[in-house]
Amino acid sequence: MLLCRLVMKKFNDEKLMSKQELLEQEKLLEIERQHPVYQGIISYLLEEAFSEEKEPQYIKKEEIHEWLLSLVDEKDD
């Protein structure tokens, strides 16, 4: 019986923690939405995501090696 109570307590604590985490995430989202530039940033990101004007830029195979070397060289400086 004691083991059953311990298991149920552990389960309820985890369930409570999940609810608490969800409430914290909702509060953070609410704070973000209240920021004065939030709406403008979201609008800009959505427009950029769905605009078909730009072609995606991809790194070419031969550029990857040079890029990695440049990263290593910067760390050595």
Sequence and secondary structure as in RCSB ss.txt:
>XXXX:A:sequence
MLLCRLVMKKFNDEKLMSKQELLEQEKLLEIERQHPVYQGIISYLLEEAFSEEKEPQYIKKEEIHEWLLSLVDEK
DD
>XXXX:A:secstr
 HHHHHHHHHHHHHHHHHHHHHHHHHHHHHHHHHSTTHHHHHHHHHHHHH  SS      HHHHHHHHHHHHHHH
H 
